[in-house]
Amino acid sequence: MSAESDGPTNGGLRRTETGREAQPSSTGLAAAGLAVSLWGGGNVLVAAAPIGGLSLAFLRLWLAFACYGLVMLARGVRLHGSQFRAVAMGGFFFGADLIAFYLALQYTSVAIAVTISALQPIGVLAAAAFFFGERVTRTHLVWGTVAIVGVVMVVLGAGTDGAASLTGNLWAIGALVCWAGYFIGSKSARRHVNNNEYLVWINLIGALMLTPVILIAGLDTNQAFSWSGLGWVALIVAVPGSGHVIMNWAHGHTTLTSTSLLTLAMPVLSTGLAALFLDQSVVPVQVLGIVITLGALASVTAYNARRPEFLEAIIDQVDPEVL
């Protein structure tokens, strides 16, 4: 999962609404760490849930929409049709990512799914080069290649013991593409829509996208509408959902670079919890691959923090107010 800042950034420093740069604090870092822990645990909950991936995503989106919508209404805020252009891209890719990632966790191991998903910064770089004509530097190419080599080690290291499948790996790659699109769309949308409204919008758009698919494919009613099934859905909304709320608060009390680097701990946490609670073993070559991937991504994140204009140029090209 990714958390969005509430304002523009400069060299990894977030600016508050008053224009002052937020200073890092121990409370902010602790909050960001808690959010990452909730996201890491949420991935394992999705993998453990006894509900089909499409049905789980469908129910999770509608329940999250209802919860965030009630909070918004209680604050006296309403959605406006004029906001749709700003939120459409983020909402579409959010829904698509949720579907692809949930299905990936059904067919492949948590370690593989979350490590592939962690390549989101590389996905943004690829979009910058192929779709937006931005110049990708040699540093980007080197660290991007290293990160991909690490992912290949994680995937191939699973062998043929049933921990991985081509279907699951392809869904994970699809989720990576959608997560990169969501990241870019969200950065654009958050220029115009506040956090609570944006969460309502993206869950609504994702739920509406998935509804016709469910009408055709069918809903896993036996599991989804049991007390146990509904409890799983509520838990999945509450745990990673709380992570989003906490991380958005943390953005105002630490730097964007710090939160981005902390987020890289999520694959490690998810992999460890999956090994502990789901009996998904991880072999040494996979551990090495995870370390290599996250180290390369940390280098890309730190490098991008010194070049904020790179991401801003991409966001300008998808911002409906700029086009």
C-alpha positions, 0 to 999 in steps of 0.5 A, a space after each residue: 500500500 502507498 500513502 499520499 502526502 497532504 501537500 507538495 514536497 520539496 527535496 523529500 520535505 513535505 510542506 504543510 498548508 501553512 507553507 512551512 516544511 514539516 520537520 521529522 519527529 520521533 512521533 511521526 516516525 513511530 506513526 509511520 512505522 505503525 502504518 507500515 506494520 498494519 499494511 504488512 499484516 493486512 497482506 497476510 490477512 488477505 492471503 489467509 481469508 477463506 474468500 475468493 479474491 474477486 469477492 473479497 475485493 468487491 466486499 472490501 471496496 464497498 465496506 470501505 466506501 461506506 465507512 469513509 463515506 460516513 466519516 465524511 458525512 459526519 464532518 459535513 463534507 459532500 462529494 462534488 461531480 467536478 472532482 471526478 476528473 481529478 480522481 478518476 485515474 487514481 480510482 481506476 488503478 486503485 480498484 484494478 490493483 486491489 483485484 490483481 493483488 488479491 488474486 495474486 495472493 491466492 496463487 503465489 506466495 506472500 513473499 513473491 507478491 509483495 516483493 514484486 509489488 515493491 517495485 512500484 518506484 521502478 514502475 513509475 520510472 518505466 511510465 516516465 520513460 515510455 509514456 511521458 517522455 521523461 529522461 531516465 538517468 543511468 542511476 535509475 537504470 542501474 538500480 532498477 536493474 539490480 532491483 529486478 534481479 533481486 525479484 527474479 531471485 525471489 521468484 525462481 528461488 521458490 522452485 516448484 514446491 507450490 509456493 509460486 505459480 505463473 498465474 499468481 506471478 502474472 497477477 502480481 505483475 499486473 498489480 505492480 503496473 496498477 499500483 504505479 498508475 495509482 501512485 501517479 494518479 493519486 499524486 495528481 488528485 491530492 492537489 485538488 481533493 483532500 484525503 477523506 474525500 479521496 478515499 471515498 472516491 477511490 473506493 467508490 470507483 473501484 467498487 463500481 468497476 468490480 460490480 459488473 464483473 461480480 454480476 458475471 462471475 458470481 459472488 462467493 456467497 457461501 463464504 462471504 455472507 457467513 459471520 466468519 466471512 464478514 468478520 474477515 472483510 471487516 478485519 481487512 478494511 480495519 487493519 490496512 485501512 487504519 494504516 492509510 489514515 495513520 500514514 497520512 497523519 505521519 506525513 505531516 510529522 516527518 519527511 516523505 523520504 523517511 516514510 518512503 524508506 520505511 514503507 520498504 520494510 513492508 515486504 520483509 514484515 509480510 514475508 515473516 508473518 506469512 512464514 510464521 502464520 501461513 507456513 509459507 517457507 522462504 529459502 535463503 536465495 529468496 531472502 537474499 533477493 529481498 535484501 537486494 531488491 529493497 536495497 536497490 529501491 532504497 537507493 532509487 528513493 533516496 536519489 529521487 528525493 534529490 530530484 523532486 522535479 522528476 515526479 512533478 513533471 509526470 504528475 503535471 502530464 496527468 493533472 486535468 487542471 494542467 492539461 
